[in-house]
Amino acid sequence: MKVARSDVTSRAPFDSAAKVEGGVANRLHALRSACRQIFGIPDYDRYLQHMESHHPGQPVLGAREFFNQAIDRKYSRNGPRCC
């Protein structure tokens, strides 16, 4: 079966546009993650990736528990402090 040239060329821009959008989304995600690290904001997605790669099979905190634990760790007197 022979494919008409117009069918092939009409799909090409959409395929490359999807790749560009995916690349932009990945870069935005990485930028958001970097900003969170710089400002000390806990990153739940990064935590999930860490748990999956380094501690498979162990229970994972829910988002609410993760953020509560991060706030407690940051503002409690027992946590690491510079002063």
N, C-alpha and C positions, 0 to 999 in steps of 0.2 A: 504494500500500500504506500503510495506516494503522498507526502504531506505538502500542502500548498505553501509556498514561500511566505505568503502574507500571514498564515497562522503562526509560523515560527517566529517571525520578526515582531508580531504583535505581543507575544508573551515575554520576550526578552526584557523590555523595560520594567515590567512588573517584578520579574525575578531579581533583577539588580536593585530595584527600589526596596524590596523586602530585605535584602542583605544589608543595605545601607541603614535602614531603620533598625535592624537587629544590632548592627555595630554601634549605632548611636545610643541605643538603649543600654547596651553593655557598658559603654563609656560613662553614661550618666549614672548608672548603678555604682560603678567603681569610684566616680567622683563623689557621690553621696556618701559612700562608705569611708572614703578618705577624710572628708569633712567631719564626719562623726568621730573618727579617731582623733583628729586634731583638736576638736572641741570637747572631747571626753564624753560624748553621747553614746550610750550603749547601742550596739548594732545587733539586733536579734537575728537577722539573716546570716551574719557572719558567725554568730554563736551556733546556729543550726548546722552550718557547713562544718564548723570545727567538731561538733559532737558527732556528726555523721562520719567524718574522716578519721578522727582520733579515738572516739569512744563508741563504736557501733554496739548496739544492743543495750546500752545504758539508757535509763529514762531521761527524757528531755523536759526541761521546764516549759511551761506555757508562756506566752508573751507577757502576760500580766505578772506572773511570778518572776520572770527574768528581769523585767524593769523594776519591780519592787526590790529584788535582791541587789540590783545595780545601784539604786538610790540608797539603800541601807549601807552598802559597802562604801559608797562615796562620802556619805555624810555622818556615818557613825564614828565615834571616837576610836574604835578599835581598828579601823581601816588605815591604810597607808596615808601618811600626811607628810607634807614637806616642812611644816613649821611646828 
